[in-house]
Amino acid sequence: MKIESSEIKKIVRKTKEDRNFHGVVSVSQDNQMIFGKGYGYANRNQKNHNTLNTRFGIASGCKIFTAVGICQLVQKGLISFDTLLKDCLDIRFLNFDSNITIQHLLTHTSGILDYFDESVMADYETLWENTPMYKIKSCNDFLPLFQNNKMKFSPGEKFDYNNAGYILLGLIIEQQTGMKFQDYIQKNIFNICNMDDSGYFSLDKLPRECSYGYIEDKENNTWRTNMYSIPIVGGPDGGAFVTALDMTKFWEALFDNRILDKKITERVLTPQVDCGADWYYGLGVWIVKKEDKIHKYCIMGSDPGVSFRSSVYKDRDIQINVLGNTDWGGEDITKRIEEELKL
């Protein structure tokens, strides 16, 4: 069944009326864009509008890039999914279980205590009260936040979403390749996928056509940027900037086996751990099953001033991208489109 542009426009307009949305929505089917439109401002002071060419921070949505980077090293034979953390990273973690593997880190089953434990912490901004965000520029800069933590549970015991595990994966990429993490992803993923507008940009010197993330002060009816609320430069666990068009290019390259071979691509897109309620986790990607069949692949991210969701519906060859530069939009707009189109 073919999607009509007018349908998407009506759905997004209806959802936007519920709460003001600033960002971009794009919908593709059979590798053809059906709908693409920007809403609100990328820069409120200068009143620059969001467009399809606007670059948005996507928070944890870019864990898929880290996972693919690690899988490339596996493909080259530098490491394996069963390689132990202690055997591929020359950093001491006195309280970590010696049995943690690459697979555990990729699937959030390592058991290490996260530097931002979402089960007990609600406000990501509070992390930077004692550790200035402007000092978080590299993978190593995160280590003091979790390096001496004790284990939360034994490796492989259960799924527990974990940002620190992806920081470790970024450190492994750096040690195994001799390249800075951001440079490795740029060269080996963004460039190969022709994601020409994507990158890890410093918040204090954003390039052209970047959206500023905004946080609302409801009490005073004002907005402030998220510059002091997240690390100044994105890393392995989140913070890259992409456009909606570049996300489409990424999915196409992944499914066409252009950044990984077919065997490892299938592993990335195969459920590795059951997260409950028909949700599973592959390698850096969320997976939804219906009637025991894969229904949707999804990457998502949320930070102060960031709301992102990119979804691919396997059976109908549909892709939905929602990139927002406030903390609302990604999940809600995606859900409304799913409901209205019965995806």
Residue pairs with C-beta under 8 A, 6 or more apart in sequence:
1 316
2 29
3 27
3 29
3 34
3 35
3 318
3 341
4 34
5 34
5 35
7 340
7 341
8 25
8 27
8 34
8 35
8 337
9 35
9 37
11 336
11 337
11 340
11 341
12 21
12 25
12 37
12 39
12 333
12 336
12 337
14 336
15 21
15 332
15 333
15 336
16 39
18 332
19 328
19 332
20 40
21 39
21 40
21 324
21 326
21 328
21 329
21 333
22 39
22 40
22 41
22 50
22 211
22 214
22 324
22 325
22 326
22 329
23 38
23 39
23 40
23 50
23 56
23 211
23 307
23 322
23 323
23 324
23 325
23 326
23 329
23 330
24 36
24 37
24 38
24 39
24 50
24 51
24 52
24 54
24 56
24 243
24 244
24 321
24 322
24 323
24 324
25 35
25 36
25 37
25 39
25 244
25 320
25 321
25 322
25 333
26 33
26 35
26 36
26 37
26 52
26 244
26 245
26 247
26 248
26 319
26 320
26 321
27 33
27 34
27 35
27 36
27 318
27 319
27 320
27 321
27 337
28 34
28 248
28 318
28 319
29 316
29 317
29 318
29 319
30 317
31 252
31 317
33 248
36 52
36 244
36 245
37 52
38 49
38 50
38 51
38 52
38 54
39 50
40 49
40 50
40 325
41 47
41 48
41 49
41 50
42 48
42 49
42 50
42 51
42 54
42 209
42 210
42 211
42 212
42 325
43 211
43 212
44 212
44 214
44 223
50 211
50 325
51 209
52 243
52 244
52 245
53 197
53 209
53 243
53 245
54 209
54 210
54 211
54 243
54 323
55 197
55 198
55 199
55 201
55 207
55 209
55 210
55 211
55 241
55 242
55 243
56 210
56 211
56 241
56 242
56 243
56 306
56 308
56 323
56 324
56 325
57 211
57 213
57 230
57 234
57 239
57 240
57 241
57 301
57 303
57 305
57 306
57 308
57 325
58 238
58 239
58 240
58 241
58 242
58 299
58 301
58 306
58 308
58 323
59 230
59 238
59 239
59 301
59 302
59 303
59 306
59 308
60 163
60 237
60 238
60 300
60 301
60 302
60 303
61 238
61 240
61 242
61 299
61 300
61 301
61 308
61 309
61 310
62 234
62 238
62 239
62 240
62 242
62 299
62 301
63 166
63 236
63 237
63 238
63 284
63 299
64 250
64 284
64 285
64 299
65 185
65 189
65 240
65 284
66 166
66 169
66 170
66 173
66 181
66 185
66 236
66 237
66 284
67 106
67 169
67 268
67 283
67 284
67 285
68 189
68 254
68 259
68 260
68 268
68 284
69 169
69 173
69 181
69 184
69 185
69 188
69 189
70 79
70 102
70 106
70 169
70 172
70 173
70 283
71 260
71 264
71 267
71 268
71 283
72 188
72 259
72 260
73 79
73 172
73 173
73 176
73 177
74 80
74 81
74 102
74 264
75 260
75 261
75 264
78 176
79 88
79 102
79 172
79 176
80 102
81 101
81 102
81 103
81 106
81 267
82 101
82 102
82 103
83 101
83 102
84 98
84 99
84 100
84 101
85 93
85 96
85 100
85 101
85 102
85 104
85 105
85 110
85 168
85 172
86 93
86 96
86 98
86 100
88 102
88 172
88 175
88 176
89 168
89 171
89 172
89 175
90 175
91 143
91 147
91 171
93 147
93 148
94 148
95 148
95 149
95 150
95 151
96 112
96 151
97 111
97 151
97 154
97 155
99 154
99 155
100 110
100 111
100 112
100 155
101 155
102 169
102 172
103 109
103 272
104 110
104 111
104 155
104 156
104 165
105 165
105 166
105 168
105 169
106 165
106 169
106 272
106 283
106 284
107 159
107 272
107 273
107 281
107 283
108 159
108 160
108 161
108 162
108 165
108 273
108 281
109 155
109 156
109 157
109 158
109 159
109 160
109 273
110 155
110 162
110 165
111 151
111 152
111 153
111 154
111 155
111 156
111 157
111 160
112 146
112 149
112 151
112 152
112 162
112 164
112 165
113 146
113 149
113 150
113 151
113 152
113 164
114 146
114 160
114 161
114 162
114 163
114 164
114 165
115 127
115 142
115 145
115 146
115 149
115 163
115 164
115 167
116 124
116 127
116 163
118 161
119 160
121 127
124 229
124 230
124 303
124 304
125 228
125 229
125 304
127 145
128 228
128 229
131 144
131 145
133 228
133 229
133 230
133 231
133 232
134 204
134 232
135 141
136 142
136 231
136 232
136 233
136 235
137 202
137 231
137 232
137 233
138 180
138 181
138 233
138 235
139 167
139 170
139 171
139 174
139 181
139 235
139 236
140 171
142 164
142 167
142 235
143 167
145 164
146 164
146 167
149 164
152 160
153 160
159 273
159 274
159 275
159 281
163 237
163 238
164 237
166 236
166 237
167 235
167 236
167 237
169 236
170 181
170 235
170 236
170 237
171 181
171 236
173 179
173 181
173 184
173 236
174 180
174 181
174 184
177 184
179 187
181 235
181 236
182 199
182 200
182 233
182 234
182 235
185 200
185 240
186 199
186 200
188 259
189 195
189 250
189 259
190 196
190 198
190 199
190 246
192 253
192 258
192 259
193 246
193 249
193 250
193 252
193 253
193 258
193 259
194 249
194 253
195 242
195 246
195 249
195 250
196 246
197 209
197 242
197 243
197 245
197 246
198 240
198 241
198 242
198 243
198 246
199 207
199 240
199 241
200 233
200 234
200 235
200 239
200 240
200 241
201 207
201 210
201 233
201 234
201 241
202 232
202 233
203 226
203 227
203 230
203 232
203 233
204 227
204 232
206 212
206 241
210 241
211 325
212 225
212 226
212 227
212 305
212 325
213 225
213 226
213 229
213 230
213 303
213 304
213 305
213 306
213 325
213 326
214 223
214 224
214 225
214 226
214 305
214 325
214 326
215 223
215 224
215 225
215 226
215 229
215 304
215 305
215 326
215 327
216 222
216 223
216 326
216 327
217 223
217 224
225 305
226 303
226 304
226 305
226 306
229 303
229 304
229 305
230 239
230 303
230 304
230 305
230 306
231 239
233 239
234 240
234 241
238 301
238 303
239 303
242 250
242 323
243 323
244 321
244 323
247 310
247 319
247 321
247 323
248 319
248 321
251 310
251 312
251 319
253 259
254 260
254 265
254 268
254 269
255 265
257 265
260 268
267 282
267 283
268 282
268 283
268 284
268 285
269 282
269 285
269 287
269 294
269 297
270 282
271 280
271 281
271 282
271 287
271 289
271 294
272 280
272 281
272 282
272 283
273 280
273 281
274 280
275 281
275 286
278 288
278 289
278 290
279 286
279 287
279 288
280 286
280 287
280 288
280 289
281 287
282 297
284 299
285 297
285 298
285 299
286 297
286 298
286 299
286 300
287 294
287 296
287 297
287 298
288 294
288 295
288 296
288 298
289 295
293 315
294 314
295 313
295 314
295 315
296 311
296 312
296 313
296 314
296 343
297 311
297 312
297 314
298 309
298 310
298 311
298 312
299 308
299 309
299 310
300 308
300 309
300 310
300 330
300 331
301 307
301 308
301 309
301 330
302 308
302 327
302 330
302 331
303 327
304 327
305 325
305 326
305 327
306 324
306 325
306 327
307 322
307 323
307 324
307 325
307 326
307 327
307 328
307 329
307 330
307 331
308 322
308 323
308 324
308 330
309 320
309 321
309 322
309 330
309 331
309 334
310 319
310 320
310 321
310 322
311 319
311 320
311 321
311 334
312 318
312 319
313 319
313 320
313 343
316 343
318 343
320 334
320 337
320 338
322 329
322 330
322 333
322 334
323 330
324 330
337 343
